[in-house]
């Protein structure tokens, strides 16, 4: 005899929902991994193809970090250049004073 209550049905639906969520996460992780592997090897999906959108949201961390640190690095480089120019100017002034 089979129980006719809905507890079993609810439990089955709950398990099915968890399995479906796990499969979705697995799909997204594998998709991102394969897109990253393609990018590392120098390949990409052809723009305009039916699957070109699959790797659009996979971005290397380096490019994200570079956009954040570019201004910091350029400011630092500008300070270094300014300091080097100041030293050169000081040397020229000291050498002309001693002559």
N, C-alpha and C positions, 0 to 999 in steps of 0.2 A: 504494500500500500504506500502511496506517495503522499507526503503532507501537502495540503492544499492552501496553506497560509502564504502570505506574501513576504515573509521574512527571508525565505530562500531566494526569492526573486530579487529583493532589495540587495541582499548580500552579493548575488551574482552580478547585478548592475554596478555595485560598488567596486568589485574586483575588476570588472571590465573597464570601468572608468580609470582606475589606477594603471592598468596595463596600457590603455590608450595614451595616457599622459606620459608614461615611461617611453613608449615607442616614439612619441613626438619629440621628447628631449633627445633621445638617441639619434633621431633623424637630423635634428638641428646641429648636434655636435659633430656628427659624421660629415654633414654638408660643409660646415665651417672648416673642419680639418682638411677635407679634400680640396676646398677652394684655396686654403692656405698652401697646401702642397703644390697646387698648380702655379700659384703666384711665386713660390720659392724657385720653381723650375723655369720661371720666365714665361709662363703661359697664362692665358685668360680665355674666357668664353667670348665668342664673337659678338660684338654689339649688334643688336637687331635680330639675333637668333631667338628661337622660342625659349631657350634656357638662359639667355644672357642675364636675366634678373637674379639668378640663383646666387651669384657671388657679390652682388652689389653692396651688401652690408658687412662683408668681411674686410676689415681694414687692419693693416699691421700696426701694432702698438707703437712702433718707432715713429710712424707718421703722426700719430695722435700726440705723442710726447714732443715731437719736433715742433709742432705748431704751438704748443704751450711754452716750450723753452727757447724758441727762436728769438723772441723779443729779449729774453734774459741774456742769451748768448750774444746777440747783436749789441745790446747795451754794454756788456762786459768787454767786447771787442772794441767798441767805440772808446771806452775808458782807457783801454790799453794803448790805443793809437794816440789818444790825447796826451797820455803820460809820456809816451815816446817822443812826441813832438815837443813837449815841454822840456824834456831832458836835452834835446838837440838845441833848442833855443837857449837854454841856460849855458850849454857848453860854448855856443857861439858868442854869447855875451861875455863870458869869463875870458875867452881867448882874445876878444877885442879889447877888453879892459887891461889885460896884462901887457898888451903891445903898446 
